[in-house]
Amino acid sequence: MQATTSLLSRFRIEKTALFKDEEWSIEKLRRPFILWLTSLTVEEKKGIESESQLSKKTQR
């Protein structure tokens, strides 16, 4: 299982309550991230990755 930058960014957007304070410890975020990541369907993961690719192309 690999986490790309786009997946990490989407997790931060969808789980904003976890990022309210300045503590970004691995211990605090690991379990919620793994649960969130494993709950995504293959189509959702591909959609997140394709959105990331599209935004990179439009920024150039």
Buried (B, 14 or more C-beta within 10 A) or exposed (E): EEEEEBBEBBBBEEEEEBBEEEEEEEEEBEEEBEEBBEEBEEEEBEEBBEEBEEEEEEEE
